[in-house]
Amino acid sequence: MIGTFDLADPLPSGVLALDASAGTGKTFTLTALATRWLVEGGDDPAGLLVVTFTRAAAEQLRSRIRTDLRDAAAALDAAVDGRP
């Protein structure tokens, strides 16, 4: 995908590559996309592959995706219970 990108756009299908300079939000974007894909009905978590260049970056992605999934689950639980 080349050009502008909006997280609110429909989820991309197939292979997606993000290439950008340091500090531009790649980790945030990958985390948000992975969380949306899983929450919005991704077939199976095993079908999601996120690749980065270092073990440290991979651990950071893994940790942020887990945190976002916990936050999304808590928000969905609150919505079902009628809490704000």
RAFENQUI-V149801 format. One record per backbone hydrogen bond with DSSP energy under -1.0 kcal/mol. NH is the residue of the N-H (numbers start at 1). CO is the residue of the C=O. Records with the same first field share a line. If there is no record, write none. Layout:
NH = CO / CO
//
This chain:
9 = 6
24 = 21
29 = 25
30 = 26
31 = 27
32 = 28
33 = 29
34 = 30
35 = 31
36 = 32
37 = 33
38 = 34
39 = 35
40 = 36
42 = 37
47 = 44
48 = 45
58 = 54
59 = 55
60 = 56
61 = 57
62 = 58
63 = 59
64 = 60
65 = 61
66 = 62
67 = 63
68 = 64
69 = 65
70 = 66
71 = 67
72 = 68
73 = 69
74 = 70
75 = 71
76 = 72
77 = 73
78 = 74
79 = 75
80 = 76
81 = 77
83 = 78
//
